[in-house]
Amino acid sequence: QVQLVESGGGLVQPGGSLRLSCAASGFTFSSYRMSWYRQAPGKERELVAVISFGGSTTNYGDSLKGRFTISRDNAKNTVYLQMNNLKSEDTDVYYCNAVIGLRNYWGQGTQVTISS
């Protein structure tokens, strides 16, 4: 079955960096667009970044381009999110997403906390 497993979250100071990873299995990873979302308690899930199946096209949520970079390694079935110059408002649970057919698949999420 489809599995998405995020890792790489943690506690970092403002201005710091983190790289999140999402290991995918159970489907032909290289054939699907992949996305990162984030969600704070009580708020709607927000799109962070999207990458095309081949990795040549990326899109970002408002105000995130320039600080966040999405990438993928189809040989490793993994999508990454490099986050730089982190701010307190980036504190959220970050989720990996794949849409396969008509169904949304989500990982369990990884907590990112920005605090001094």
Order of alpha helices (4+ residues) and beta strands (2+ residues): beta-beta-beta-beta-beta-beta-beta-beta-beta-beta-beta
